[in-house]
Amino acid sequence: MAILTWAGLSATPAGAVEPVQISRDDTALDLTATTEIYAGREGAFQVSTAPGTDGIVRRIEVRPTSETHAGDWAVFALANVSEEQLERVIVAPHFRLVRSKLFWPDLGAQRILSITPSEGFALDREPSEEADVFRITLNPGSVVTFVAELATPELPQIYLWEPDAYKDTVNAFTLYRGIVLGIAGLLAVFLTILFVVKGTSMLPATAALAWAVLGYICVDFGFLSKLISVTAGDERIWRAGTEVSLAVGLVVFLFTYLNLNRWHTHLSYATFAWILGLGLLFGVAIYDPPIASGIARLSFALTASAGIVLIAYLGFNRYDRAILLVPAWSLILVWLFGAWLTVTGRLDNDIVQPALGGGLVLIVLLIGFTVMQHAFAGGGYGQGLFSDLERQSLALTGSGDTVWDWDVARDRVVTIPDISIQLGLSPGSMHGPARNWLPRLHPDDRDRFRATLDVLLEHRKGRLNHQFRARAEDGHYHWLAIRARPVLGANGEIIRCVGTIIDITEQRNSVDRLLQDALHDNLTGLPNRQIFLDRLQALLVLTGSDAVRPTVLAIDIDRYKQVNDALGIAAGDNILVALTRRLRRLLKPQDTLARLSGDQFGLILLSERDPAKVADFADAVSKAIMVPLTFGNREIILTASIGLVSWVDQQQDATGLLNDAELAMFRAKKAGGNRVEPFRPAFRTMGTDRLQLETDLRRALERKELSLVYQPIVRLADAEIAGFEALMRWDHPKRGNISPAEFIPVAETSNLISQLGMFAFDKAAGDLMDWQLQTGELPIFVSVNLSSAQLLNNDLYNDVRAVLSKTRCEAHKLKLELTESVVMENAEQARLVLDKLREAGLGLALDDFGTGHSSLAYLTRFPFDTIKIDKALIRDGSDKRAVLLRSVVSMARELEMQVVAEGIETEEDAIELAGMGCEYGQSYLFGPPIGYDSVLRLLKERFPLMKRA
């Protein structure tokens, strides 16, 4: 017990404290500011009292209750200015968050060991687990100085309370704390149950954070001391431990909820090290709670800061989880700011500490609502709240594609869902080793399937993109397509190959139908001219001289154009369909009917050999066409001009035979129509020049009379050679040079155009390689024109590949030029062929751009990479020429296409086009077409260093 002794008397002694005046109405007074702290006063402590009612200052001496006391004292004085005796309690809380500091914080302790008044006996301590409470009695008009023996040098707060008011305040806070504790407990239990039910990784992390918050407020609200016996020193350890738990829980929740381990492996290692370091703080908290608490508070602040950076980054990358976390994390930042204001003393009141505890519970509650949006099955998906990975999974499920997973290490193929069921097989039939698939594949596809997998394993890179046929249980074959990527192990070997496998049977059938439509007339369903000639040629090859002798009929409907113009296209089409049905009724299975052009039909007659019967058949055809047709309450009578020819010359091919039939048909038409005209050799004199030219052209290919010249294509920016256009020339031994405008149409109608085209492509590729061998690698290209007959030829792609393989010319150095009219003849067939040529690496140029009526549509529909502006547009003298050219060039640049301007006449035009952004020019201004040797000399002059390089 402290001992009070009189040291002496003095009128105005030094060090006297000023008393705090209290009255009956003062229910609560903060004595912290008026209390004087004396630290390190070991032994007896002497202090001057506040002047009494008589004005005398006295000196008292107080001795500590223990010999080990550190000598920390607090002195304050109270003056009762009322006329009645006052009962009060002095309260010093063990822990106060206000001014507890961020580093080495004050975690609470017993504050006051005893209080000795300047008169009377030592004060009695009231029982309390959260504060040091002493009851005092002040007589009317008395002035009493109190000396408090402190357990620690810090005294965060000391209050003077009216007993009933203090009791009411304690009860109010107890009610609030009970409500908050109840909510926190229910929330922690609910999240734990939810984790047990759903089992997703974010739920245990959220539940752990909720339990950490519950533990913190249990210590902060003093609930722990009601459960177990806790001393003031133990409470500091518990408080530091719960703060470390909060820091760990926030890190784990942030890492788990945002699924950060999927972004980078090093981020997982850093987070693991962070959590491990915080885990070590639990041991530090036992020996030095302030250090553990300070580090935990710093970690909490750093986690909140890192979290806002991650949420902002992932939110801008449209990661839905990050966006959903924004409200809860904003509340964490607000709570963190309020906590900083509190521990630094900038926010000082008795409400802020329990309010921060309630704020933690509110944060966990908001986080729990966020997490539950993902917890309920379909709930997140229904709201569109899912991550990129989940979105991709939904897209794969929605597309109906089947996952194809080949575990290479175990050689096991699995498909999800099971593709065996789609093929009508028993479940799991297609699972197992990859070799088990071979018996189910089409015999023509087995070796290719095996080779594709072997190449993938050998190269250990690339993608698997393979199509094959698999036999279903009903015996039909399904087209399947596998698209997969290999997964490499640590040793660089393929350990897995994962992708999708889809049934493309319908797509393949559609392509086959398109190709079928390309060879048949869409209106009547009859074979077109090409199929007609193919069949006729096959018959001529297979039949002997004395066996079947086919007769060819060329049938042209008289005045069909007038009927079409008068009644409309729809009526004309219906008439053609009706005539097709009539003609088919006359045929036998071995006969062939085809539609050669708009109103012209071709017929191969095999069922009749006798000339008289052939003539009767031709008359029957004419009469069938003359049968009246009723359309729109109108009767229409049509006639036909028919030419026929029988095969008698074994040296004649299908084209020649059809030409003879058409000559007879033209003769019938000139005679007035509505007649059957047999072919006579005299008819050929009508087109002697044309036929002679065709014959000479055939021989020209054999005698190598055809050659190529090359017109330069220059870059407008520096007038440097960028390439050449290959142009064909014919040096006739008698007529001299024949213009392409004269012999190209003959070649197109005589089935020679494909041979001429491939000759030009082969010669251009060979010349380009010869130039490069003599001058070195050249930055130039060569353009070759492509005709409609070539484009519709199914062998064009294979022929081009064969030329490239033979000449070893790089595909990207060759361009194929097509006009709009060529593409329009069969747009769908042209698109399929051009796509394959483009995939092979060849450039594609749309020639004569600006002269057609639908060129813009073809720019987007077909894979052209270059447009050649027609010279008519370049030489246009109107005021709108520049606007039109600038629009064309700008459009081409936006479509990432190159532009070549043809027919540039002046340097001013070239400069103007270059300023518009046009890359290339071609005209006689830059040079006329020149031969092979001239091109070689030009290249050696323009690129002198290429060979040496």
Secondary structure, DSSP 8 states (H G I E B T S, - for coil): ----EEEEEESS-TT---EEEE-TT--EEE-TTT-EEE-S--SSEEEE----TT--EEEEEE--SSTT----EEEEEEEE-SSS-EEEEEEEES--STT--SSS-------EEEEEESSSS--EEE--SSEEEEEEEE-TT-EEEEEEEESSS-----EEE-HHHHHHHHHHHHHHHHHHHHHHHHHHHHHHHHHHHH--THHHHHHHHHHHHHHHHHHHTT-HHHHS---HHHHHHHHHHHHHHHHHHHHHHHHHHTTGGGT-HHHHHHHHHHHHHHHHHHHHHHH-HHHHHHHHHHHHHHHHHHHHHHHHHHHHTT-HHHHHTHHHHHHHHHHHHHHHHHHTTSS--SSHHHHHHHHHHHHHHHHHHHHHHHHSTTHHHHHT---HHHHHHHHHHHHT-EEEEEETTTTEEEEES-HHHHTT--TTTT-B-GGGGGGGB-TTTHHHHHHHHHHHHHH--S-EEEEEEEE-TTS-EEEEEEEEEEEE-TTSSEEEEEEEEEE-HHHHHHHHHHHHHHTB-TTT--B-HHHHHHHHHHHHHHS-SSS---EEEEEEETTHHHHHHHH-HHHHHHHHHHHHHHHHHH--TT-EEEE-SSSEEEEEE-S--SHHHHHHHHHHHHHHHHS-EEETTEEE---EEEEEEE---TT--HHHHHHHHHHHHHHHHHTTSSEEEE--GGGGGGGHHHHHHHHHHHHHHHHT-EEEEEEEEEETTT--EEEEEEEEEEEETTTEEE-HHHHHHHHHHTT-HHHHHHHHHHHHHHHHHHHHHHH-S-S-EEEEE--HHHHT-TTHHHHHHHHHHHHT--GGGEEEEEEHHHHHTTHHHHHHHHHHHHHTT-EEEEEEETSSSSHHHHHHHS---EEEE-HHHHT--STTHHHHHHHHHHHHHHTT-EEEEE---SHHHHHHHHHHT--EEESTTT---B-HHHHHHHHHHH-TTTTT-
